[in-house]
Amino acid sequence: MDKLILIGAGGHSKVIQDIANASNEFETFAVVDDAIDGTNQTDGIIYANTSFIDSLQVEHFKFCIAIGNNATRREIFATLGIPIEQYAVLIHPTAVVSKSAEIGNGTVVMPNAVVNADSIIGKHCIVNTAAVVEHDNRMEDYVHISPNVTLSGIVSIGEGTHVGSGATVIPGKIIGCWCTIGAGAVVVGNIGKHVTAAGVPAKKIVKN
Ligand SMILES: CC(=O)SCCNC(=O)CCNC(=O)[C@H](O)C(C)(C)COP(=O)(O)OP(=O)(O)OC[C@H]1O[C@@H](n2cnc3c(N)ncnc32)[C@H](O)[C@@H]1OP(=O)(O)O
């Protein structure tokens, strides 16, 4: 079993620990976070400040940036400098992932999610609980697909975009990078970069 180190100790990290426990492929060795002072051990897991990683030979461990915020995952990956091959792909045993799908290092696929044929998912993405990523999707790095989202066939999602809980994207649509799609939205047209869109059909939200 690979020894797993989770970076981040919040709610998202707890769900990832459950995935690691359920997978029989990983054992959680440590949870590190900038908010933890010093080092302690609970139930055989080390809880430590992020600087704990400096004392380790990273090639002996697998890592996961267990933080929900997409921009923060990108920043931490860049700051730590741990090679991408050391980041785990974590897939809950109840998730269904096509053999022809590709999933990048650092990505987590949560319980009951589905990733269908020939979809390509980037690095450090989150396919959250019961999300459906249909066939031939393209998802760049640092994307978060929230619980119960449906991405229909041949959807493309740009880097860092967050699709909110229960949203649906109809087939063939393209959503640019660093967008936020509101919970429950139905995306029926392409969406540009850095856009927040919500509603049915999804429309850009402009803040005054
Ligand atoms: C396990 C997990 O928890 S994973 C995390 C999943 N997280 C999510 O799904 C969150 C998704 N985020 C949202 O839906 C947010 O409401 C956003 C991003 C769409 C908008 O957030 P903000 O920018 O803070 O906008 P704000 O709350 O001020 O609302 C702006 C307007 O949009 C409306 N609005 C906000 N969210 C939505 C939505 N999902 N659908 C329709 N309209 C919405 C508001 O009613 C408001 O309308 P008004 O100007 O007429 O009063």
The ligand as a Gaussian input file, in Angstrom:
#p B3LYP/6-31G(d) Opt

LIG

0 1
 C      -19.143000      19.181000      -1.214000
 C      -19.347000      20.620000      -1.622000
 O      -19.889000      21.394000      -0.894000
 S      -18.801000      21.080000      -3.152000
 C      -19.160000      22.812000      -3.320000
 C      -20.326000      23.072000      -4.233000
 N      -20.547000      24.515000      -4.270000
 C      -21.517000      25.061000      -5.006000
 O      -22.285000      24.386000      -5.681000
 C      -21.598000      26.562000      -4.941000
 C      -21.951000      27.182000      -6.304000
 N      -22.070000      28.612000      -6.137000
 C      -23.216000      29.320000      -6.422000
 O      -24.215000      28.763000      -6.899000
 C      -23.144000      30.806000      -6.109000
 O      -24.401000      31.225000      -5.634000
 C      -22.707000      31.659000      -7.357000
 C      -21.209000      31.385000      -7.564000
 C      -23.477000      31.312000      -8.602000
 C      -22.916000      33.133000      -7.101000
 O      -22.282000      33.511000      -5.930000
 P      -22.040000      35.077000      -5.681000
 O      -21.123000      35.606000      -6.730000
 O      -21.600000      35.214000      -4.250000
 O      -23.426000      35.758000      -5.977000
 P      -24.604000      36.197000      -4.962000
 O      -24.884000      35.143000      -3.935000
 O      -24.295000      37.584000      -4.491000
 O      -25.835000      36.247000      -5.962000
 C      -25.872000      37.151000      -7.064000
 C      -27.217000      36.970000      -7.747000
 O      -27.248000      35.678000      -8.376000
 C      -28.321000      34.868000      -7.849000
 N      -27.813000      33.526000      -7.719000
 C      -26.802000      33.101000      -6.924000
 N      -26.589000      31.782000      -7.082000
 C      -27.497000      31.363000      -7.979000
 C      -27.763000      30.087000      -8.539000
 N      -27.046000      29.007000      -8.205000
 N      -28.764000      29.994000      -9.449000
 C      -29.496000      31.093000      -9.797000
 N      -29.270000      32.337000      -9.311000
 C      -28.281000      32.458000      -8.395000
 C      -28.656000      35.507000      -6.512000
 O      -29.999000      35.239000      -6.151000
 C      -28.409000      36.968000      -6.797000
 O      -29.496000      37.485000      -7.540000
 P      -30.007000      39.027000      -7.347000
 O      -28.838000      39.888000      -7.768000
 O      -31.184000      39.106000      -8.252000
 O      -30.325000      39.154000      -5.905000

